[in-house]
Amino acid sequence: MSKTLSELKAFILRGNVVDLAVGVIIGGAFGKIVSSLVADVIMPPIGVLLQGVNFTDLKIVLKAATVDAKGAAVPAVSINYGSFLQTVLDFAIIASVIFFVIKGINSLKKKQEEAPAAPPTPTKEQELLTEIRDLLKNK
């Protein structure tokens, strides 16, 4: 049993698993932020431009709401394509933001790789070997 636990611990503590877990958690939180951005900041002006249309209210009613013989309300059956459009817009914005973030990170990495490295300072041994070489050349 302890071997299994040690294997589980080794698996969990591997860098990839921990990085993936952090990425999933941050991604979930980031998704909520972008959904709020879309719903609360971007969609209201678009709704005003479309004369007050709220995307989540757009739907095709297949069967209207009714009341059955016992007096219980039967809900309407509808295709809520407005909610779908809202979700597609959320996805498009999230994908765009992630694209630009990754593009920015890659450009920063590229700049770091292209930066010339400072020439290494020679060690005392290298300096001594250089002096011996120069002395032998002059003879």
Secondary structure, DSSP 8 states (H G I E B T S, - for coil): -HHHHHHHHHHHHSHHHHHHHHHHHHHHHHHHHHHHIIIIIIHHHHHHHTTS--GGG--EEEE--EE-TTS-EE--EEE-HHHHHHHHHHHHHHHHHHHHHHHHHHHHHHHHHHS--------HHHHHHHHHHHHHHH-
